[in-house]
Amino acid sequence: MAEQEKTSSAKQADIEHIRLAVRQLCAKYGEDYWLNMDRNSDYPSDFVAELTASGFLGVLIPEEYGGSGLGIAEASVVMEEICRSGAHAGVCHAQMYVMGSVLRHGSVEQKQFYLPKIAKGELRLQSFGVTEPTTGSDTTSLKTTARRVGDKYVINGQKVWISRIEHSDLMVLLARTTDRDKVEKKTQGLSTFLLDVKTAKNNGLDIRPIESMINHHSCELFFDDLEVPVDSLLGEEGRGFQVILDGMNAERILIGAECVGDGRYFIDKASAYASQREVFNRPIGANQGVQFPIARAYTQVEAAGLMVDKAAQMFDQGLPCGAEANMAKMLGSEASWAAGDVCMQTHGGFAFAKEYHIERKFRETRLYQIAPISTNLILSYVAEHVLDMPRSY
Ligand SMILES: Cc1cc2nc3c(=O)[nH]c(=O)nc-3n(C[C@H](O)[C@H](O)[C@H](O)COP(=O)(O)OP(=O)(O)OC[C@H]3O[C@@H](n4cnc5c(N)ncnc54)[C@H](O)[C@@H]3O)c2cc1C
């Protein structure tokens, strides 16, 4: 027991060390840097390069492949601190969880070839292609196909909202390799591919950026007889849904952590402004009508943080944590949105001025009630898998 306590306090010290180091790195990229990225729809290549060079983006990559070999608890703190600094972790978060698909399901050759390059920053794996315009949340009904022809697969179909593909060398793509009516379960017959984006672009893959509410670099993709070598297959043919599913817990926990970071950002801003802004000859924060909503939002964010910590701990211990990961993501996204709303209200009209940065973060954090999975689908997971209620879809 004493040994266990020592190990856990050492882990906690490491986490706090990482937190401080990420905070220092982010401080070099002030909020105006992110404002300009947003204004010009730019990609923060120098920030991502520094995050990679410092080893923070590779915390989950095992040491044998050049990463730090740490757990989701450490990775969560990296994401949380990026968001808390006023930055947008959506520019780089996918590499953390998409990399897991290669690590868990890649062949020895794929792992040895790609992972060290990803850890060094020579290759970016920032993109994953799952969502389609006509099927949305109903992933297993997707229509993109990959047909085996000799030593190649030929891919046809369409994807939507595929983020960062223009800033990524690699993409994990989900496509159907066996028709839906030829498999017993709808989760069968899907396969994942590790695609070389640069080679595919304009050789059967057409990429069209979507103008959107946040600077997330999301695109529509059109596949027209795109040929990829058979060794692009990631994992077993027909078991691609499992590959995607296996990465979902990590994804949910990391997004939950980002939301906690956003929430803490909003609370820091709101409480500071409420204490300093004077109207009617006293700080607005002296009014309970102003301070209570901030205190309430703080309470919600801290509660979400506990669920993120719990899910991360279970994940790192190898325990099943689907429910906790989903709940962490849902509670985080709702808490950060509540904190953002309070922060807007506290700042009054100034909240709308871009130079205050709040409206940008407010837009960014709204995404997480919709992507990568919407709140309703999380609720239906909890209802069905935790509460044993009937399946709703
Ligand atoms: C900025 C951005 C970036 C994204 N990046 C990526 C990416 O990189 N890769 C990728 O693959 N995808 C990406 N997505 C897509 C994202 O994962 C989907 O938008 C999300 O999963 C929801 O799918 P949908 O938009 O088709 O909504 P729909 O599935 O059409 O759902 C619309 C609404 O209906 C609700 N709903 C649907 N079915 C049910 C039901 N049975 N019961 C109750 N409610 C239901 C949903 O909860 C939702 O609120 C991104 C999206 C955005 C906006």
The ligand as a MOL file (V3000), in Angstrom:
LIG
                    3D

  0  0  0     0  0            999 V3000
M  V30 BEGIN CTAB
M  V30 COUNTS 53 58 0 0 0
M  V30 BEGIN ATOM
M  V30 1 C -15.3800 21.0930 -36.9220 0
M  V30 2 C -15.6040 19.6160 -37.0880 0
M  V30 3 C -14.5060 18.7730 -37.2010 0
M  V30 4 C -14.7030 17.4010 -37.4040 0
M  V30 5 N -13.6130 16.5950 -37.6400 0
M  V30 6 C -13.8160 15.3110 -38.0260 0
M  V30 7 C -12.7080 14.4950 -38.4330 0
M  V30 8 O -11.5520 14.9210 -38.4020 0
M  V30 9 N -12.9680 13.2260 -38.8600 0
M  V30 10 C -14.2280 12.7180 -38.9230 0
M  V30 11 O -14.3840 11.5640 -39.3080 0
M  V30 12 N -15.2970 13.4690 -38.5290 0
M  V30 13 C -15.1220 14.7440 -38.1010 0
M  V30 14 N -16.1960 15.5210 -37.7320 0
M  V30 15 C -17.5460 14.9730 -37.8450 0
M  V30 16 C -18.1820 14.7170 -36.5080 0
M  V30 17 O -17.6100 13.5750 -35.9120 0
M  V30 18 C -19.6910 14.5840 -36.7500 0
M  V30 19 O -20.1510 15.8860 -37.0870 0
M  V30 20 C -20.4190 14.0460 -35.5650 0
M  V30 21 O -20.0610 12.7110 -35.3400 0
M  V30 22 C -21.9410 14.1090 -35.7600 0
M  V30 23 O -22.3080 13.6100 -37.0150 0
M  V30 24 P -23.2320 14.5010 -37.9820 0
M  V30 25 O -22.6570 15.8560 -38.0350 0
M  V30 26 O -23.4290 13.7790 -39.2430 0
M  V30 27 O -24.6020 14.6120 -37.2070 0
M  V30 28 P -25.8790 13.6420 -37.3550 0
M  V30 29 O -25.4540 12.2180 -37.2180 0
M  V30 30 O -26.6390 14.0290 -38.5560 0
M  V30 31 O -26.6930 14.0650 -36.0610 0
M  V30 32 C -27.3360 15.3430 -35.9710 0
M  V30 33 C -27.9650 15.4700 -34.6000 0
M  V30 34 O -28.9470 14.4340 -34.4160 0
M  V30 35 C -28.6660 13.6900 -33.2560 0
M  V30 36 N -28.9640 12.2630 -33.4950 0
M  V30 37 C -28.6420 11.5080 -34.5790 0
M  V30 38 N -29.0740 10.2630 -34.4260 0
M  V30 39 C -29.6760 10.1910 -33.2070 0
M  V30 40 C -30.3240 9.1670 -32.4500 0
M  V30 41 N -30.4210 7.9300 -32.9310 0
M  V30 42 N -30.8140 9.4680 -31.2350 0
M  V30 43 C -30.7230 10.7290 -30.7470 0
M  V30 44 N -30.1060 11.7400 -31.4100 0
M  V30 45 C -29.6030 11.4810 -32.6120 0
M  V30 46 C -27.1810 13.8880 -32.9790 0
M  V30 47 O -26.9100 13.7600 -31.6040 0
M  V30 48 C -26.9360 15.2980 -33.4800 0
M  V30 49 O -27.1790 16.2300 -32.4670 0
M  V30 50 C -16.0220 16.8740 -37.4610 0
M  V30 51 C -17.1110 17.7360 -37.3030 0
M  V30 52 C -16.9170 19.0800 -37.1380 0
M  V30 53 C -18.1270 19.9790 -37.0320 0
M  V30 END ATOM
M  V30 BEGIN BOND
M  V30 1 1 1 2
M  V30 2 1 2 3
M  V30 3 2 2 52
M  V30 4 2 3 4
M  V30 5 1 4 5
M  V30 6 1 4 50
M  V30 7 2 5 6
M  V30 8 1 6 7
M  V30 9 1 6 13
M  V30 10 2 7 8
M  V30 11 1 7 9
M  V30 12 1 9 10
M  V30 13 2 10 11
M  V30 14 1 10 12
M  V30 15 2 12 13
M  V30 16 1 13 14
M  V30 17 1 14 15
M  V30 18 1 14 50
M  V30 19 1 15 16
M  V30 20 1 16 17
M  V30 21 1 16 18
M  V30 22 1 18 19
M  V30 23 1 18 20
M  V30 24 1 20 21
M  V30 25 1 20 22
M  V30 26 1 22 23
M  V30 27 1 23 24
M  V30 28 2 24 25
M  V30 29 1 24 26
M  V30 30 1 24 27
M  V30 31 1 27 28
M  V30 32 2 28 29
M  V30 33 1 28 30
M  V30 34 1 28 31
M  V30 35 1 31 32
M  V30 36 1 32 33
M  V30 37 1 33 34
M  V30 38 1 33 48
M  V30 39 1 34 35
M  V30 40 1 35 36
M  V30 41 1 35 46
M  V30 42 1 36 37
M  V30 43 1 36 45
M  V30 44 2 37 38
M  V30 45 1 38 39
M  V30 46 1 39 40
M  V30 47 2 39 45
M  V30 48 1 40 41
M  V30 49 2 40 42
M  V30 50 1 42 43
M  V30 51 2 43 44
M  V30 52 1 44 45
M  V30 53 1 46 47
M  V30 54 1 46 48
M  V30 55 1 48 49
M  V30 56 2 50 51
M  V30 57 1 51 52
M  V30 58 1 52 53
M  V30 END BOND
M  V30 END CTAB
M  END
